Amino acid sequence: MNEIPIVGRTELWHPLFVHFPIALLILGTLVGLAYLICKKSGFAGNLRFTMSLLLWCGIVFFWIAFYTGNLAYSVEVRRICDPTVLKDHLKWAYISGALFSLAAFLDIIQKIWQNRINRFLSVLIISLMLIGSVSLGYDGHLGASLVYQQGAGVHKPASDCSDYK
């Protein structure tokens, strides 16, 4: 018992990282929507900067969470009652990651091109973030199902999964 329990159990790394991108990316989306609404105000530049900062921090944590989720996949797929939920969770993580990564890429393009197609890119970036937030929310729902219903975390189902609905 001299070692730290989490070091040898890679399936425990995912829950440590997964909540950061959820908070950062959804908050970044809300700040982006506030930016679109308050674009003519004096603090619109601050909102735009904050949105970009939250997007970039969130996408870094997202891919860390994605990596740790892949580490946990091989362990958890053998424990849960319905492995299709885990596969759907992975699929929606790919979709969310693609949407937010595309938004981050377009954010760089917008910084480089500055005023050429600024309004269009702002709306496109925030639209991608909004769709990404919806897919991230559904992915989070699937993750919660894994933890609280399938046996990947808190709930431990019967060995024959008879209590699974």
BATIKE-815789 format. One record per residue (C-alpha): x, z, y; residue in one letter; residue number from 1. Coordinates in pm, 1 decimal, decimal comma, padded with zeros to 6 digits. Layout:
BEGIN
X|Z|Y|A|NUM
...
END
This chain:
BEGIN
00000,0|00000,0|00000,0|M|1
00301,3|-00046,3|00227,1|N|2
00203,0|-00392,8|00342,6|E|3
-00055,5|-00480,9|00600,9|I|4
-00365,6|-00600,6|00407,9|P|5
-00435,4|-00901,7|00628,2|I|6
-00092,9|-01063,8|00582,1|V|7
-00144,0|-01149,8|00216,3|G|8
-00510,5|-01242,2|00248,0|R|9
-00530,2|-01566,6|00441,3|T|10
-00911,6|-01571,6|00427,2|E|11
-00910,0|-01281,6|00675,3|L|12
-00725,1|-01477,1|00944,5|W|13
-01020,9|-01702,8|01025,2|H|14
-01251,5|-01425,3|01155,4|P|15
-00973,2|-01307,5|01386,4|L|16
-00953,8|-01641,6|01568,2|F|17
-01297,5|-01798,9|01537,1|V|18
-01476,2|-01606,1|01812,0|H|19
-01233,5|-01704,7|02089,8|F|20
-01316,3|-02078,4|02088,4|P|21
-01687,5|-02009,0|02061,3|I|22
-01680,8|-01796,3|02375,7|A|23
-01433,8|-02011,9|02569,8|L|24
-01593,8|-02348,5|02493,6|L|25
-01953,0|-02241,6|02552,8|I|26
-01855,7|-02060,3|02873,8|L|27
-01660,4|-02370,5|02980,1|G|28
-01972,0|-02579,7|02923,2|T|29
-02181,8|-02345,3|03136,8|L|30
-01921,2|-02353,1|03414,1|V|31
-01920,0|-02734,3|03387,9|G|32
-02297,0|-02744,1|03431,2|L|33
-02263,4|-02514,2|03734,0|A|34
-02001,7|-02755,4|03869,1|Y|35
-02243,8|-03048,9|03841,3|L|36
-02517,5|-02852,0|04014,2|I|37
-02292,7|-02715,6|04292,5|C|38
-02074,3|-03024,2|04336,2|K|39
-02126,3|-03037,6|04713,2|K|40
-02042,0|-02670,8|04771,1|S|41
-01708,4|-02533,4|04884,0|G|42
-01624,9|-02374,1|04549,5|F|43
-01686,7|-02683,5|04333,7|A|44
-01311,7|-02735,8|04295,7|G|45
-01274,1|-02383,2|04160,8|N|46
-01554,4|-02442,4|03911,5|L|47
-01393,4|-02769,2|03797,0|R|48
-01054,7|-02600,7|03751,9|F|49
-01214,4|-02311,6|03561,1|T|50
-01403,5|-02554,6|03337,8|M|51
-01081,7|-02740,1|03252,6|S|52
-00895,1|-02415,6|03188,0|L|53
-01167,7|-02285,3|02956,8|L|54
-01188,1|-02622,2|02779,1|L|55
-00814,1|-02636,2|02715,2|W|56
-00780,0|-02273,1|02607,3|C|57
-01088,8|-02312,3|02390,1|G|58
-00964,6|-02628,3|02219,8|I|59
-00629,5|-02465,8|02135,9|V|60
-00807,2|-02168,0|01979,9|F|61
-01054,3|-02403,7|01810,8|F|62
-00783,1|-02584,8|01618,1|W|63
-00617,4|-02253,8|01526,2|I|64
-00954,8|-02132,9|01394,9|A|65
-01002,7|-02464,3|01214,6|F|66
-00662,8|-02429,8|01045,9|Y|67
-00728,4|-02070,7|00939,7|T|68
-01072,8|-02176,3|00817,2|G|69
-00910,5|-02435,3|00593,2|N|70
-00683,0|-02162,9|00457,5|L|71
-00988,8|-01950,9|00378,3|A|72
-01180,3|-02242,8|00224,6|Y|73
-01001,9|-02241,3|-00111,0|S|74
-01061,0|-01867,9|-00152,6|V|75
-01421,4|-01850,6|-00033,9|E|76
-01551,7|-02160,6|-00212,8|V|77
-01516,6|-01968,5|-00541,6|R|78
-01699,1|-01658,5|-00412,7|R|79
-02014,3|-01790,0|-00252,9|I|80
-02346,8|-01878,6|-00413,4|C|81
-02401,0|-02219,7|-00251,2|D|82
-02077,2|-02412,8|-00181,3|P|83
-02269,7|-02682,8|00008,3|T|84
-02310,7|-02438,2|00298,6|V|85
-01931,4|-02411,3|00320,7|L|86
-01897,9|-02791,1|00312,7|K|87
-02157,5|-02825,9|00589,0|D|88
-01972,0|-02561,1|00789,6|H|89
-01652,8|-02766,4|00757,2|L|90
-01832,8|-03091,1|00849,5|K|91
-01984,1|-02941,2|01165,0|W|92
-01647,4|-02793,1|01257,0|A|93
-01500,9|-03145,9|01242,3|Y|94
-01783,5|-03275,2|01462,3|I|95
-01743,1|-02993,7|01715,9|S|96
-01366,4|-03038,1|01721,6|G|97
-01395,8|-03411,6|01775,9|A|98
-01642,6|-03371,5|02063,1|L|99
-01442,4|-03106,0|02246,0|F|100
-01111,3|-03284,2|02180,5|S|101
-01254,9|-03605,1|02325,2|L|102
-01377,2|-03408,2|02627,3|A|103
-01026,7|-03260,9|02670,5|A|104
-00869,1|-03607,3|02641,6|F|105
-01107,4|-03745,3|02904,2|L|106
-01027,5|-03445,1|03122,8|D|107
-00662,2|-03558,0|03120,7|I|108
-00764,9|-03916,2|03197,8|I|109
-00972,4|-03791,0|03489,1|Q|110
-00675,1|-03596,8|03625,2|K|111
-00454,5|-03907,9|03603,7|I|112
-00704,4|-04152,2|03756,3|W|113
-00827,3|-03898,9|04015,1|Q|114
-01096,2|-04074,9|04221,3|N|115
-01152,2|-04410,1|04049,4|R|116
-01431,2|-04318,8|03808,3|I|117
-01444,2|-03948,9|03880,6|N|118
-01821,9|-03892,6|03886,1|R|119
-01883,8|-04086,5|03564,2|F|120
-01605,5|-03904,1|03378,3|L|121
-01725,5|-03564,3|03500,7|S|122
-02073,5|-03629,5|03367,0|V|123
-01934,8|-03771,9|03041,0|L|124
-01697,9|-03477,1|02986,8|I|125
-01968,4|-03219,6|03051,5|I|126
-02215,8|-03412,6|02832,9|S|127
-01964,3|-03410,1|02547,4|L|128
-01910,0|-03039,3|02603,0|M|129
-02285,8|-02977,9|02598,6|L|130
-02332,5|-03171,4|02273,2|I|131
-02021,8|-02998,3|02136,2|G|132
-02169,1|-02658,8|02225,9|S|133
-02487,0|-02739,6|02034,4|V|134
-02287,7|-02849,1|01728,1|S|135
-02062,3|-02543,7|01765,4|L|136
-02372,2|-02322,4|01775,8|G|137
-02503,6|-02477,3|01455,0|Y|138
-02160,0|-02444,1|01297,0|D|139
-02157,8|-02077,5|01397,9|G|140
-02499,5|-02037,3|01236,3|H|141
-02360,5|-02180,5|00912,1|L|142
-02059,2|-01949,2|00938,4|G|143
-02288,0|-01649,5|00984,5|A|144
-02486,3|-01763,4|00681,0|S|145
-02164,6|-01766,8|00479,2|L|146
-02073,5|-01415,2|00590,3|V|147
-02413,7|-01245,2|00580,9|Y|148
-02597,4|-01433,9|00304,2|Q|149
-02352,9|-01620,1|00080,9|Q|150
-02099,9|-01348,1|00005,8|G|151
-01803,0|-01468,1|00209,0|A|152
-01792,1|-01144,8|00407,1|G|153
-02037,6|-00861,1|00454,2|V|154
-02303,2|-00937,2|00192,4|H|155
-02199,8|-00925,2|-00171,4|K|156
-02461,3|-01110,1|-00378,8|P|157
-02536,7|-01039,1|-00742,8|A|158
-02295,2|-01201,5|-00985,6|S|159
-02562,6|-01452,7|-01090,6|D|160
-02670,6|-01511,8|-00726,1|C|161
-03025,0|-01402,4|-00816,3|S|162
-03073,4|-01248,9|-00470,3|D|163
-02985,6|-01577,0|-00297,4|Y|164
-03281,7|-01761,3|-00145,7|K|165
END
